[in-house]
Amino acid sequence: MLRIDDIKKLRSQMTVDKYIEKHYKGRLDAFLNVVNSSFNDLIRTDLVQAGKFLNNAENIFKYLPASYEGHRLALQARYFQFTGRNPEAAHTYEKALAVNRRFRDYATNARLRKGLVNVYMYLGRYDEALKAGRLALKYFQRKGQGFDAAQVLNNIGNIYHRMDRVTVALQYYDQAGEIFQKTGGVPLAIIEFNRANAFSVLNELDTARRLYRKAEKIYAEGGNKIALCQIDYSRAIMDYWEGHYTRAFDILEKTIDRLIELGDMRTAVIAQLDLVELNIELNLFSNAVYVAENIILRSGEMGMIY
């Protein structure tokens, strides 16, 4: 994994070339794969650090061929996506797709559509999200890339979940889960977390709790702090449904603070929107207004349709 300190040193054509030659035997694609995976680790762990990593990594692309501009845009789009800046994320993903089409890089575009699916979903552009997902799924299935296909199946499941077609969402999650059972790790945790959310909506709370525990164990082993906060948030909602109001509000408020600290404003705003609704249900209108007034501008900037 690359550290921020590693890429800070790459400030000229000579230093970039020497570093890639020394550590990757001159293989530029191998180097960019490590940049990509290092960035992905950070966006699920600490978005503040991810932003610092991105700021430094973008400078490297000044010394790379023009055909890699799409890779730079993809990093930027992913950061916008995970920080909840959905209109900017969609625009940047679309720019990256256009650059890669120019260089006939269809494989990278299929991977980009995995992220674009979720961005379109948050913007309420469900038909476009499903179209992007199906295009990516078709490519990965044709190429026999089961892992990537499973990620797309999960994303398509998210769209159907968002459309309140929860049983259809579970069918996609289950298909993805069959593939990820072979590899385990964070991808399996993501599936189990999404399945838990679906069973929670279906009021099968014991099943949901079992799946949250499975996901939590994997995330804890990997140090995925943001994902662990998301599980706490989901459990707080279940506590509320079961009438444990004081505990639910306490956990939810602490989790929101922690998400903000980690830079995950997208999930923090979603959690705050739920906090507004819960206050309304309990006739705590002044609390609801206070929370709503604090997030109305930020939620609007994110372009999320609820």
C-alpha positions in Angstrom: 0.0 0.0 0.0 1.2 3.5 -0.9 1.3 6.1 1.9 0.8 9.8 1.5 4.5 10.4 2.3 5.5 8.1 -0.6 3.6 10.1 -3.2 4.6 13.5 -1.8 8.1 12.7 -3.0 7.0 12.2 -6.6 7.3 15.8 -7.8 9.0 15.6 -11.2 9.2 13.4 -14.3 12.5 12.0 -13.0 11.3 11.0 -9.6 8.1 9.4 -10.9 10.1 7.4 -13.5 12.7 6.3 -11.0 10.1 5.3 -8.4 8.1 3.2 -10.9 11.3 1.6 -12.2 12.6 0.7 -8.8 9.4 -0.5 -7.1 7.4 -1.8 -10.1 10.0 -2.7 -12.7 8.8 0.1 -14.9 5.3 -1.2 -15.1 3.1 1.9 -15.0 -0.2 -0.1 -14.8 1.1 -2.0 -11.8 1.9 1.3 -10.1 -1.5 2.7 -10.8 -3.2 -0.4 -9.5 -1.5 0.2 -6.2 -2.5 3.9 -6.2 -6.0 2.8 -6.9 -6.2 0.1 -4.2 -4.5 2.4 -1.6 -7.0 5.1 -2.3 -9.9 2.6 -2.0 -8.7 1.5 1.4 -8.7 5.1 2.6 -12.2 6.0 1.3 -13.7 3.2 3.4 -11.6 4.1 6.4 -10.9 7.8 6.7 -12.2 10.3 4.1 -10.1 13.1 5.5 -6.9 11.1 4.8 -8.4 10.0 1.4 -8.7 13.7 0.4 -5.0 14.3 1.3 -4.0 11.2 -0.6 -6.0 12.3 -3.7 -4.5 15.9 -3.6 -1.0 14.4 -3.8 -1.8 11.6 -6.2 -3.3 14.0 -8.8 0.1 15.7 -9.2 1.6 12.4 -10.5 -0.7 12.4 -13.5 1.1 15.5 -14.9 4.0 13.2 -15.7 2.0 10.3 -17.2 0.7 9.8 -20.8 -2.6 11.6 -21.7 -4.3 8.2 -22.0 -4.2 8.0 -18.2 -6.3 11.1 -17.7 -9.4 9.0 -17.3 -7.7 7.2 -14.3 -7.2 10.6 -12.6 -10.8 11.6 -13.2 -11.9 8.2 -11.8 -10.1 8.8 -8.5 -11.6 12.3 -8.3 -15.1 11.0 -9.1 -14.9 8.3 -6.5 -13.9 10.9 -3.8 -16.8 13.0 -4.8 -19.1 9.9 -4.6 -18.0 8.9 -1.1 -18.1 12.4 0.3 -21.7 12.8 -1.0 -21.0 15.3 -3.7 -23.2 13.4 -6.1 -23.7 15.9 -9.0 -20.0 16.5 -9.2 -19.4 12.8 -9.0 -21.8 12.1 -11.9 -20.2 14.8 -14.0 -16.7 13.6 -13.3 -17.5 9.9 -14.0 -19.1 10.9 -17.3 -15.9 12.9 -18.2 -13.8 9.9 -17.4 -16.0 7.6 -19.5 -15.6 10.0 -22.5 -11.8 10.2 -22.1 -11.5 6.4 -21.9 -13.8 5.9 -24.9 -11.4 8.1 -26.9 -8.6 5.7 -26.0 -10.9 2.6 -26.5 -10.4 1.6 -22.8 -13.6 -0.3 -22.4 -12.5 -2.4 -19.5 -11.9 0.7 -17.3 -15.2 2.1 -18.4 -17.0 -1.0 -17.2 -15.3 -0.6 -13.8 -16.3 3.1 -13.7 -19.9 2.3 -14.3 -19.9 0.3 -11.0 -19.4 3.6 -9.1 -21.7 5.6 -11.5 -24.6 3.2 -10.7 -24.6 4.3 -7.0 -24.2 8.0 -7.9 -27.2 7.9 -10.3 -29.1 6.1 -7.6 -28.5 8.8 -5.0 -29.6 11.4 -7.6 -32.8 9.5 -8.1 -31.9 8.7 -11.7 -32.9 5.1 -11.3 -33.4 4.2 -15.0 -29.9 5.5 -15.9 -28.5 3.7 -12.9 -30.0 0.4 -14.0 -28.8 0.9 -17.6 -25.2 1.6 -16.4 -25.3 -1.4 -14.1 -26.5 -3.8 -16.8 -23.9 -2.5 -19.3 -21.2 -3.2 -16.8 -22.6 -6.6 -15.8 -22.9 -7.7 -19.4 -19.2 -6.8 -20.0 -17.9 -8.6 -16.9 -20.0 -11.7 -17.5 -18.8 -11.8 -21.1 -15.2 -11.6 -19.9 -15.6 -14.1 -17.1 -14.8 -11.5 -14.4 -16.9 -12.9 -11.6 -15.7 -10.6 -8.8 -16.5 -7.5 -10.8 -19.8 -8.9 -11.9 -20.7 -9.6 -8.2 -19.9 -6.0 -7.3 -22.3 -4.8 -10.0 -25.0 -7.3 -8.9 -24.7 -5.7 -5.4 -25.0 -2.2 -6.8 -28.1 -3.2 -8.8 -29.5 -4.6 -5.6 -29.0 -1.3 -4.0 -31.1 0.4 -6.6 -34.0 -1.9 -6.2 -33.7 -1.5 -2.4 -33.8 2.3 -2.9 -37.0 1.8 -5.0 -38.6 -0.2 -2.1 -38.4 -3.4 -4.2 -36.6 -5.1 -1.3 -37.3 -8.8 -2.3 -35.9 -8.1 -5.7 -32.9 -6.4 -4.1 -32.3 -9.5 -2.0 -32.2 -11.7 -5.1 -29.3 -9.6 -6.5 -27.5 -9.5 -3.1 -27.8 -13.3 -2.9 -26.3 -13.8 -6.4 -23.4 -11.5 -5.4 -23.0 -13.3 -2.1 -22.6 -16.7 -3.7 -19.5 -15.3 -5.5 -18.1 -13.4 -2.6 -18.4 -16.4 -0.3 -15.4 -17.8 -2.1 -13.2 -14.8 -1.5 -14.5 -13.4 1.8 -13.1 -10.1 3.0 -14.7 -6.6 2.7 -16.7 -7.4 -0.4 -18.6 -10.2 1.5 -19.0 -7.8 4.5 -20.7 -5.2 2.1 -23.1 -7.9 0.9 -23.9 -9.1 4.4 -24.5 -5.5 5.5 -26.8 -4.8 2.6 -28.7 -8.0 3.1 -29.0 -7.1 6.8 -30.5 -3.7 5.8 -33.0 -5.5 3.6 -34.1 -8.0 6.2 -34.4 -5.1 8.7 -36.9 -3.4 6.4 -38.8 -6.7 6.1 -38.9 -6.7 9.9 -36.9 -9.9 10.1 -34.7 -8.4 12.9 -33.0 -11.5 14.2 -31.8 -12.3 10.7 -30.6 -8.7 10.3 -28.7 -8.8 13.6 -27.0 -12.0 12.6 -25.8 -10.5 9.3 -24.7 -7.3 10.9 -22.5 -9.3 13.3 -20.9 -11.2 10.4 -20.2 -7.9 8.6 -19.0 -6.2 11.7 -16.4 -9.0 12.4 -14.9 -8.6 8.9 -14.9 -4.8 9.1 -13.3 -4.8 12.5 -10.5 -7.2 11.3 -9.8 -4.8 8.4 -10.0 -1.6 10.4 -12.9 -0.3 8.3 -14.0 2.5 10.7 -16.5 4.1 8.4 -18.2 0.8 7.7 -18.4 0.0 11.4 -20.1 3.4 12.0 -22.6 2.5 9.3 -23.5 -0.7 11.2 -24.0 1.2 14.4 -26.3 3.6 12.5 -28.4 0.7 11.2 -28.6 -0.9 14.6 -29.7 2.4 16.1 -32.7 2.4 13.7 -33.6 -1.1 14.8 -33.4 -0.1 18.4 -35.9 2.7 17.6 -38.3 0.3 15.9 -38.2 -1.9 19.0 -39.1 1.1 21.2 -35.6 1.7 22.8 -35.8 5.4 22.0 -33.2 6.8 24.4 -30.6 4.2 23.3 -31.4 4.7 19.6 -31.0 8.5 19.8 -27.9 8.3 21.9 -26.2 5.9 19.5 -27.4 7.7 16.4 -26.1 11.1 17.6 -22.7 9.7 18.6 -22.4 7.9 15.3 -23.2 11.0 13.3 -20.5 12.9 15.1 -18.0 10.0 14.4 -19.0 9.9 10.7 -18.4 13.7 10.4 -15.0 13.2 12.2 -14.1 10.6 9.6 -15.2 12.8 6.7 -18.2 10.7 5.6 -20.6 13.6 5.3 -22.8 11.5 2.9 -23.8 8.9 5.5 -23.9 11.6 8.2 -26.5 13.6 6.3 -28.5 10.4 5.6 -28.4 9.6 9.3 -29.5 13.1 10.2 -32.4 12.9 7.8 -33.5 9.7 9.6 -33.0 11.6 12.9 -35.4 14.3 11.7 -38.0 11.7 10.8 -37.7 9.9 14.1 -38.1 13.2 16.0 -41.2 13.9 14.0 -42.7 10.5 14.8 -42.2 11.1 18.5 -43.8 14.7 18.1 -40.4 16.2 19.0 -40.9 19.0 16.5 -38.5 21.5 17.8 -35.7 18.9 17.7 -36.7 17.9 14.2 -36.6 21.5 12.9 -33.2 22.1 14.5 -31.7 19.0 12.8 -33.4 19.8 9.5 -32.2 23.4 9.4 -28.6 22.2 10.0 -28.6 19.8 7.1 -30.9 21.3 4.5 -28.2 23.2 2.6 -25.7 20.3 2.7 -28.3 17.7 1.5 -29.3 20.0 -1.3 -25.6 20.4 -2.4 -25.4 16.6 -2.5 -28.3 16.4 -4.8 -29.8 13.4 -3.1 -33.4 12.6 -3.8 -35.4 11.4 -0.9 
